Amino acid sequence: MARIKYYYDTETCKYERIKTSTGDIILNALGIFSLTLAMAAGILLISSSYFESPKELILKNEVKELEFYYHNLFQKVNKLQGQLGNMEYRDDNIYRVVLGAEPIDKSIREAGIGGIDRYEEVKEKNIIHEDIIIKLSENVDNLRRKIYIESKSQDEVVELAESKEKLFAAIPAIQPVANKQLIALASGFGWRIHPIYKVKKMHTGIDFAAAIGTPIYATADGTIDKADISFSGYGKVIEIDHGFGYRTRYAHMHGFAVRLEQKVKRGDLIGYVGNTGLSTAPHLHYEVFVNGIHANPVHYFFNDLNPAEYEKIIELASIENQSLGM
């Protein structure tokens, strides 16, 4: 029920009823509505300034989550770059040094990726945290390129290692007959008295005195390149092509244990000591060639002799005595 209002009329000395027009009612209603609207807008403004809406909270949490993952990805990429850096260091300063190869030039490892702006598409889309995405993409691309270079380098290192392994296996490195007591070496490399002509002639190998039938072993991996029989000169002789410029000759043999073109490994039995050809006593005449030139075989006994034994055999080989054959 609406309240009725009165006012005191001083002229009539009576209370008169206040009459409200329709316009006043409308104006009052509009005033109240405007005040309410203004207060609501103020409250909304204050609320939006100091409090976040549920949607804003969701978006903010999503941004924080993305930043967390970006940060983790950066850490993982940096860790991978560190591990790759260690691999590159070992590659350049250990593996390649051991294998006698030049390290990869730093300019090749550090070279950037040329061409047009690779991240123009990201920039055009105005993506949130564009700088982070571009930086992360650059790091990943750089890491991918370095991994590719290192993978190629590792392939090369493997090839070098396999080649070196074959090279080491091809270098004559043991005595061709058992000689643990170092008494079998009868005549060394150099100018020696010829057993037939009794004059000094160049002795191009080493003579090992041994009983007929004593086993003879290949001093390195290779292929039987020659297996001849003659009644003079070297008599029964075998030559092995080891590759890499290395070749060995085994002369005055009694018999063969291998055939022509057969592949042999260091330490394989290839024949037996004899007294064939131009020989004055049972022995093995052993020669080493490097790129077609005679080399002193005594320098190729490093696998089965310790330092003291090697010095002893060097001393024995240096004695200028009479050779046992050609």
C-alpha positions in Angstrom: 0.0 0.0 0.0 1.5 3.3 -1.1 2.2 5.9 1.6 0.2 9.1 1.4 2.3 12.3 2.0 1.0 15.7 3.3 2.4 19.2 3.6 1.3 22.1 6.0 -0.3 25.1 4.1 0.5 28.2 6.1 -2.3 30.2 4.4 -5.1 27.8 5.2 -3.4 26.5 8.4 -4.3 23.1 7.2 -2.5 19.9 6.1 -2.9 19.4 2.4 -2.3 16.2 0.6 0.7 16.1 -1.8 -0.4 15.1 -5.3 2.3 13.4 -7.5 2.0 13.8 -11.3 2.8 11.0 -13.8 5.8 12.9 -15.1 7.3 13.2 -11.6 6.9 9.5 -11.2 8.6 8.8 -14.5 11.4 11.2 -13.7 11.9 9.6 -10.3 12.0 6.2 -11.8 14.5 7.2 -14.5 16.7 8.8 -11.8 16.6 5.7 -9.7 17.3 3.5 -12.7 20.2 5.7 -13.8 21.7 5.7 -10.3 21.4 1.9 -10.2 22.9 1.6 -13.6 25.8 3.8 -12.7 26.4 1.9 -9.4 26.3 -1.4 -11.3 28.8 -0.1 -13.9 31.1 1.1 -11.1 30.9 -2.2 -9.2 31.6 -4.0 -12.5 34.6 -1.8 -13.2 36.0 -2.2 -9.8 35.4 -6.0 -9.9 37.1 -6.3 -13.3 40.0 -4.3 -12.1 40.7 -6.3 -9.0 39.1 -9.7 -9.7 39.5 -12.1 -12.6 36.6 -13.7 -14.4 36.4 -17.5 -14.7 37.3 -17.3 -18.4 40.3 -15.1 -17.7 41.4 -17.5 -15.0 41.2 -20.4 -17.4 43.1 -18.5 -20.1 45.7 -17.4 -17.6 46.2 -21.0 -16.4 46.6 -22.1 -20.0 49.2 -19.5 -20.6 51.1 -20.5 -17.5 50.9 -24.2 -18.6 52.3 -23.3 -22.0 55.1 -21.3 -20.5 55.9 -24.2 -18.3 56.1 -26.6 -21.3 58.1 -24.0 -23.3 60.6 -23.7 -20.4 60.9 -27.5 -20.1 61.5 -27.8 -23.9 64.2 -25.1 -23.7 65.9 -27.1 -20.9 65.7 -30.3 -22.9 67.1 -28.7 -26.1 69.9 -27.1 -24.1 70.7 -30.4 -22.5 70.8 -32.1 -25.9 73.0 -29.4 -27.2 75.4 -29.9 -24.3 75.5 -33.7 -25.0 76.0 -33.1 -28.7 78.8 -30.7 -27.8 80.5 -33.4 -25.8 80.2 -35.8 -28.8 81.7 -33.2 -31.1 84.6 -32.7 -28.7 85.4 -36.4 -28.5 85.0 -36.7 -32.3 87.5 -33.9 -33.0 89.9 -34.3 -30.2 90.0 -38.0 -29.5 88.6 -40.2 -32.3 90.0 -38.2 -35.2 93.4 -37.7 -33.4 93.8 -41.4 -32.8 92.8 -42.2 -36.4 95.1 -39.5 -37.8 92.3 -37.5 -39.4 91.7 -33.7 -39.4 88.9 -32.4 -37.1 85.8 -30.9 -38.7 86.3 -27.2 -39.3 84.5 -25.1 -36.6 82.9 -22.9 -39.4 81.2 -26.0 -40.7 79.8 -27.0 -37.3 78.7 -23.5 -36.5 77.3 -22.4 -39.9 73.8 -21.1 -39.8 70.9 -22.0 -42.0 70.7 -19.6 -44.9 67.9 -18.6 -47.2 64.6 -16.7 -46.6 63.1 -16.0 -43.2 62.1 -19.5 -42.1 59.8 -18.2 -39.5 57.9 -15.7 -41.5 54.7 -17.7 -41.2 54.8 -17.6 -37.4 55.3 -13.8 -37.5 52.4 -13.3 -39.8 50.0 -15.1 -37.5 50.8 -12.9 -34.5 50.9 -15.9 -32.3 51.1 -15.4 -28.5 54.7 -15.7 -27.3 55.9 -15.5 -30.9 59.4 -14.7 -29.7 59.6 -17.8 -27.6 58.3 -20.1 -30.4 60.8 -18.6 -32.9 63.7 -19.0 -30.5 62.7 -22.6 -29.7 62.3 -23.3 -33.4 65.8 -21.8 -34.1 67.4 -24.0 -31.4 65.7 -27.1 -32.7 66.7 -26.4 -36.3 70.3 -25.7 -35.2 70.4 -28.9 -33.1 68.9 -30.9 -36.1 71.6 -29.6 -38.4 74.4 -30.3 -36.0 73.2 -33.8 -35.4 73.2 -34.4 -39.2 76.8 -33.1 -39.5 77.9 -35.2 -36.5 76.1 -38.3 -37.9 78.0 -37.9 -41.1 81.2 -37.4 -39.1 80.5 -40.6 -37.1 80.1 -42.5 -40.4 83.4 -41.2 -41.5 85.1 -42.1 -38.2 83.7 -45.7 -38.5 85.1 -46.0 -42.0 88.4 -44.6 -40.8 88.4 -47.1 -37.8 87.7 -50.0 -40.1 90.4 -48.9 -42.5 92.9 -48.5 -39.6 91.9 -51.9 -38.3 92.6 -53.4 -41.7 95.9 -51.4 -41.9 97.1 -52.6 -38.5 96.2 -56.2 -39.5 98.2 -55.7 -42.8 101.4 -54.5 -41.1 103.9 -57.4 -40.5 104.2 -57.6 -36.7 105.4 -61.0 -35.6 108.4 -63.3 -36.3 107.6 -65.9 -39.0 108.9 -68.8 -36.9 108.7 -69.5 -33.1 111.7 -67.9 -31.6 111.0 -67.3 -27.9 114.6 -68.0 -26.9 115.8 -65.5 -29.6 118.4 -68.1 -30.8 116.9 -68.8 -34.3 118.0 -65.5 -35.9 121.1 -66.5 -37.8 121.7 -63.5 -40.0 120.3 -60.0 -40.2 119.4 -57.4 -42.8 122.3 -55.6 -44.5 125.7 -56.3 -46.0 126.7 -59.9 -45.2 129.1 -62.5 -46.4 127.5 -64.6 -49.2 127.6 -68.3 -48.3 128.5 -69.4 -51.8 130.6 -66.5 -53.3 132.2 -65.6 -49.9 132.0 -61.8 -50.7 129.9 -59.1 -49.1 126.5 -58.8 -50.8 123.4 -57.0 -49.7 121.3 -59.4 -47.7 117.7 -58.2 -48.2 116.0 -60.2 -45.4 116.6 -62.1 -42.2 117.6 -65.8 -41.9 116.0 -67.9 -39.2 117.9 -71.2 -38.6 115.5 -74.0 -37.8 115.0 -77.7 -38.4 113.3 -78.9 -41.6 109.6 -79.0 -41.0 109.5 -76.2 -38.5 106.1 -74.3 -39.0 106.2 -70.9 -40.7 103.5 -68.4 -40.0 102.0 -65.4 -41.9 103.2 -62.3 -40.2 100.1 -60.2 -41.2 96.7 -60.6 -42.9 96.9 -60.9 -46.6 96.5 -62.9 -49.8 99.0 -65.6 -51.0 100.2 -63.8 -54.1 103.0 -66.2 -55.1 103.8 -69.9 -54.5 106.7 -70.9 -56.7 109.1 -73.9 -56.7 112.7 -73.5 -58.1 115.8 -75.6 -57.8 118.0 -72.4 -57.4 117.6 -69.0 -56.0 114.8 -68.9 -53.4 113.8 -72.6 -53.9 110.3 -73.0 -52.7 109.0 -69.5 -52.0 105.7 -67.9 -50.9 104.9 -64.2 -51.1 102.0 -62.5 -49.4 100.3 -59.3 -50.5 99.1 -57.6 -47.3 97.7 -54.4 -49.0 98.5 -50.9 -48.0 101.9 -51.3 -49.7 103.1 -54.2 -47.5 104.4 -57.5 -48.8 106.4 -60.4 -47.3 108.5 -63.2 -48.8 109.2 -66.6 -47.3 112.0 -68.5 -49.0 113.9 -71.9 -49.0 110.7 -73.6 -47.7 110.3 -77.4 -47.5 106.6 -77.3 -48.3 103.4 -75.2 -48.5 100.4 -75.3 -46.3 98.4 -72.8 -48.4 97.5 -72.3 -52.0 97.7 -69.4 -54.4 95.1 -66.6 -53.9 94.2 -68.0 -50.5 93.5 -65.4 -47.8 95.4 -65.7 -44.5 95.4 -64.1 -41.1 98.4 -63.1 -39.0 99.6 -66.2 -37.3 98.1 -68.7 -39.8 100.3 -71.6 -40.8 101.6 -71.1 -44.4 104.4 -73.7 -44.7 107.5 -75.4 -43.3 111.2 -74.5 -43.0 113.3 -76.2 -45.6 116.7 -76.2 -47.4 115.6 -75.6 -51.0 117.2 -73.4 -53.6 120.5 -71.6 -53.0 120.7 -72.5 -49.4 123.6 -73.9 -47.3 121.5 -75.1 -44.2 117.9 -75.5 -43.2 116.5 -72.0 -42.6 113.8 -69.5 -43.5 114.8 -66.5 -45.4 112.2 -63.7 -44.6 111.8 -60.4 -46.4 109.6 -57.4 -45.9 108.6 -54.9 -48.6 107.1 -51.5 -48.1 105.8 -49.9 -51.3 108.1 -52.1 -53.3 111.2 -51.3 -51.3 113.0 -53.7 -49.0 112.7 -52.9 -45.3 114.6 -54.3 -42.4 112.3 -57.1 -41.1 113.6 -56.7 -37.6 111.6 -53.5 -37.2 108.4 -55.5 -37.7 108.6 -57.8 -34.7 106.8 -55.5 -32.2 103.8 -57.7 -31.5 105.5 -60.7 -29.9 108.6 -59.1 -28.2 108.9 -57.0 -25.1 111.3 -54.0 -25.1 114.2 -56.1 -23.7 113.7 -58.9 -26.2 113.4 -56.4 -29.0 116.8 -54.8 -28.1 118.3 -58.2 -27.9 117.1 -59.2 -31.4 118.2 -55.9 -32.8 121.7 -56.6 -31.4 121.7 -60.1 -32.9 120.5 -58.9 -36.3 123.3 -56.2 -36.5 126.1 -58.8 -36.3 127.8 -58.9 -39.8 128.2 -62.6 -40.2 127.6 -65.0 -43.1 124.1 -65.5 -44.4 122.6 -69.0 -44.9 121.2 -68.3 -48.4 120.2 -65.6 -50.8 
